[in-house]
Amino acid sequence: MSDGSAIPPRAYRDCAGEFATGVTVVIAEHDGEAAGMTLNSFASVSLDPLLVLVSLGHGSRTLYAVQASGRFTISVLGREQREVAIDFATAGAPFPRRHVTRAYDGFMVVAGAAATLQCILRQVVRAGDHDLVLGIVVGITHHGGEPLIFHRGRFGGLVADAAVPPGHPIALVEGAGW
């Protein structure tokens, strides 16, 4: 079995880019210094306990701040927050404070985000050139609205093809299969 080294990185990115995702910003603070980055490698992991996962690159300021402080936030961006995503994705740029505010519990979050999850660090697992960061969710806000979507290297919105009729039994249940 191959280890994947024969696959060109650009081809891999193009292939993975076919998977449309939401867009998040992860923020952490340590010793009064804030760090944050845009990412789409976010997943809900568990309902009991409430666990989430983000993937952060080795050596990133955000990873350092998460590990040093033991806490972080995930802000799920709304459709109108493309500029926020770009500002937090600019490597080496100063932290874009104009986009953030404090949540009710003191965590720093993106102002106007569709949702936020405040997390305590549970575990960091090295995985290739990134670290998988698991967090216990200790606080949330949920404002809803249309999400910002990332697909094929571009930002966009979500257009629903059809609504599920009221009272229809369809549901996405984790762990349930056909």
PyMOL commands that set and color helices and strands:
alter all, ss='L'
color gray80, all
select helices_A, chain A and resi 9-16+61-69+82-89+97-99
alter helices_A, ss='H'
color red, helices_A
select strands_A, chain A and resi 21-22+24-30+33-39+42-47+50-57+71-76+100-102+108-110+115-127+130-142+149-151+154-156
alter strands_A, ss='S'
color yellow, strands_A
deselect
rebuild
show_as cartoon
